Amino acid sequence: MNRLQTRIFPLISLAGAVALAASTTAFAQAERVINVSLPLGPESQQGIGILKFGEELERLSDGRLTIEPHYDNALGAEREVVEGMGFGMIDAGITSTGPMGGFVDEFMLFDLPYVFENHEHAYAFMDSEHGEYLAQLAEEGMNVKFLSWMENGFRHNTNSVRPIEHPSDLEGINHRTQESRVQVDTWEALGANATPMAWTEVYTALQQGVMDSQENPLATIYDVNFYEVQDYLNMTQHVYSPAPLMMGLDLFNSFSEEDQEIIMEAAQIALSVQREASQELEQRYLGELEELGMTVTHPDLAPFREAVRPVIVEWAPTVGEDLVDAAINFEY
């Protein structure tokens, strides 16, 4: 072996070792199981969306990227999940926007009453530059990446005291709200005694009579069996509740650009499936909840809108007057 060969061979060996190590690392990172937290079960509107996301993620990545759903708050309540994603302790999750106003004021937009008239109005707004703006604020304020604006849907009141035909019917009723100052003000404006409470405690509180009342989309009311502890379903449609699919920002940024594109594409495909399922379940469960014994009322919403108008006026400066105005008056 000549002197040149003696110099080259160790370099080749070293280069080969480095390449092998890099290849091994790349292979180890190529496959990933993403843990996803959900507040509800697999047959809920959330579960349908997440399972579609997982299906598309696996297809687009040729099986390298998969998910493991964790249902019914198994990884923690919604606020804990948002914090967990931000700190890198939870990979991904779908939660309502209720707790997010505690991190970023602009997210209290979705706590304001009677901002959105119908699903089309809400979808158009969230799929616009305003939704992109809010997603950017989430990255900055919560360290989470919004993958798609999935939904819980429009929220309605249930209680165990009486039918609600007018805001005055809420007088004296102990009502559970999400952990949101805006929601407390809203229900107090409507006459109820409002108390914020973590989601995981709600069913027991209603069952034991600690709380008389709560509000949620119909699919959630059905999925959690609230009909077992609530007699009256009142179609108040007072708030539209998104349930964005999110991932910890640091985790998202750790993926290759190709895999980031795959994750976003899978989430967008799942979005339309989830929204469609949400609306279908809303119609189905309205009938089923009535069959299960709930008394359903369809109150005139005008007095409710009027009663909560001061809440919008009070909170608009905090949320952002331009953002509130854009949402209420968004053309769709």
N, C-alpha and C positions, 0 to 999 in steps of 0.2 A: 504494500500500500504506500503510495507516494505521499509527500507532505500535504499536497492540496486535498487529496482524498481524506487524509487524517483530520483536516480542518472541517471539511464539508459534512462528513458522516455524523459527527456529534450534533451539528446544527440541524441536519435532517431529522435525527432522532428527537431532538428537543422540539422542533417544529411539529413533528408527528404527535408527540405527547401532549403539546398544547392544543393541537387540533382535536385530539381524542377527548381531552378534558372538556373542551368547549362543546364538542358534539354531545358528550354525555350530559353536560349541564343543560344544553338546549333540549335534549330529549326528555330530561327530567321535568323541565318547565313546560313542555309541549302539552302534556295532559294535565287537566285541572278539573276537579270537582268543585263547583261553586255552591256554597251553602246559602240558601235563600230563606229568609224569615217571612211568614205570613200571619196576619191576625186571625184568619178564618181557615176553614177546611178545604179539602181538594175539590169539592163540588161547588164551592162558592164562585162568585164572579172573579175573585182574586185567584183562586186555585186554577180555574180554567185558563186564565191569562198566563200564569206562571208555568203551567205544564206545556202550553204552546211555546213559550219562550225557550224552555228546555229542549223541546223537540226540535225547534229550528236551530238552536245553538249546536246541538249534536250533529244535525244534518249538514249545516254550513261548515263545520269544522272537521268533518269526516270522523266524528266520534272523539276528537281530542278534548273538547270542552263539553262538560255535562253539568247538571245541577242536582242538588239534593234539597228538596223542599222541606221546611220545618213548619208545620201547621199549628194553628191555634195558640199563637204567642209562646211557642216552646222555647224560643231564644230570648224572650223578654217582652215587656210591653212596648208600645210603639215608640215612645220617647227614648227608651233604653236602646231600641234597635237603631234609631237614627244616630244616637251617640256612639253605639258600638261600631257602626259602619265608619263613622268619622275617625274613630280611634284605631280602626283596623282589626277589631275583635270579631266583627261579623262581616261576612263577605258582601252580601246583598240582601235586599228586602223590599217589600211593598208595604207602605203604611199610609194612613190618611195624612193630610197636611195639618191636622189639628195641633200636634205638638210643635210644629216647625216655626210657628210664630214666636215661640220662645227663643229661637236662635236668630231668625231674620224677620224683621217687622213686616216686610212686604207680604209674607205668606199669610198674614192675618186677613188678607183679601178674601181668602176662601172660608173665613169664619163670618164675614159680613153677611147679613141676611138679605135675601132677595136681590142678589146681584145678577144672577143668570136666569133667563126666562125658561130655557129648555136645554136639552142635550146639545143640539146643534150650535146654540149660542156658546156654550161652554167649550165644546170641541174646537170651534173656530178660534176662540180666544187663546186657548192653550197651545194650539198648533201654529200660532202666529209668532211674530217677533217678541210678543209679551211673554209667551211661554219660555222662549229662549233666554230672555232677560232674567226671569225668575230662576231658571235652571243655573244660570251663571252665578246668581246670588247664592244659590245652594252650595255651589262649589266653594265659594269664598267664605261663606259663613258656617257651613256644616261639614265641609270636606267630603261631600258626597257627589257622585256623578248621576245625573238624571238620565236614565236610559229611555224611558217613555212615560207619557202622561196617562197612565191607566186610571181607572176611576172606581170609587165606591158608589157614586150616583147621588141623586137627590135624597135629602134626608127628611124623614117624617117623624112626627111625635107618636109615642105610645105611652099609655099610663094605666094605672089600676084604679083610678078614682072616678072619672066621668068622661063622656065624649066631649071633644073640644070643637065647638062651632064658632067661638068668638074668643079673642084674647082674654076677656074677663073670666072665661071658664078655667083659666090656668091659675087664678088666684088661690093661694094657699097650698098649691101642689109642690112637693119637693122634687126638683128636677135635676138629674145628673147631666153635666156638660163635660165635654172634653177639657183637657187642661189648657184652656184658652180664656184670656181675659175678655175678649170680644164676645165669646159665647155666653159668658156669665152675664155681661151687660145686656145682651140680646134677650135672654130669658127673663131677666129681671124687668126689662122694659115690657115684656109680654105679661108680667104679673106673677111669674113663678118664683119660688125660692130656689135659686140656682146654686149648685155646688159642683166644682170640678172634681173628677174622680178618675183614677186610672182604669183603663178598659178592662183589665183582668179582674177588677173588683165589682163590676157593674151587676152581673147576673145575681150574685149573692146579695148585694144591697137591695135589689128589687124583690128578691125572694123573701128576704127578712123584713121588708117594709121600711128599711132605712131610707130608701128612695122610692118615690111613687112613679117616676116618669123618666124617660130617656128619649133619645132621637137617633135614628140611623136610617140608611137605605133599606128598602124592603128585603133585599136579598140577605142582608146582614141580620135583620130582625128574624128572618126565617132560620138562617143558618145557626144562630145562637139559641134558638128555641125561646125567644122572648115571649111568644104566645103562651107559654106555660105560666108566666108570672105577670103578664100584662093583659088587661081585658079590652082596651080600646086602642085602635089604630086610627090616627088622624092625619089625613093627607095634606100636611102643611107645606111641604116642598119649600122649606124656608132657606135651605143652604144646599149648594152643589158642592160635593166633596170629592176632589181628586184623590187618587191613591197611587202616586207615582212609583214606578219601579226604579230602584236606585242601587248603586254599588258604591262601596268605599272608593273615594277618589284615588287614594294611593294604590289600591289594588288595581283599579282600572288602568292607571298609568303604567303599571308594571307589565301589562300585556304588550305584545308587539303591536305595531300599527295595523297589521293584517287582522290580528285577533280582536282589536278594538273595533274595527269595522264590522267584523262578524257579530260581535256582541250587540252593536247598535242595530244592525240589520235584523237580527233575530228579535230584538225588542220591538222594532217597528212592525214587523209582521205580526207579532203577538198582540200588538196594541189594538188593531182593528177587530181581532177575534175576541179580545177581552171586552171591548166596549159593546160589541154586538151581544155577547153573552149577558152582560150586565143589564141591558135593556130588555132582553127576552126574559131573564129571571125576574125582573121587576114586575112585568105583566103577569107572569105565571104565579108568583108568590102573593100578589094582591088577592087573587082568587083563593089560593090555598090557605092563606092566613084567615080569611073570612070563614072558610069551611072548618077551620080548626077552632072556631069559636070567637074570634075577635070581632068586635063591633067596629065597622069601618065608617068614618065620616069624611065628607068632602067639603070642608068649610069654604066660604067665600074668603079669598086671600087678601082682598083689599084692606080690611081693617088690620090685618097682621102687618102688611107692608107699611101702613101708616103708623102703627104703634112703634115700629123699630126704626123709623126714619132718623130719629135723633142719634141712634147708635152709629149709623153711617156718617152723619155729620161730625160726631165726636171723634171717630177713629180715622177718618179719611186723612187728616194731616200726618198721622203716625204711619199709616200704611203707604201713603203717597197719593195725594189728590189726583195727580195725572193718571196713575195706575188705576185707581178706583173709577175715575171717569171713563177711562178707556175700556174697562171691563163692562160697566153698565151700558155704555153706548156703542159697544163693538158691533159693527155691521157684519152680518153673516148671511 
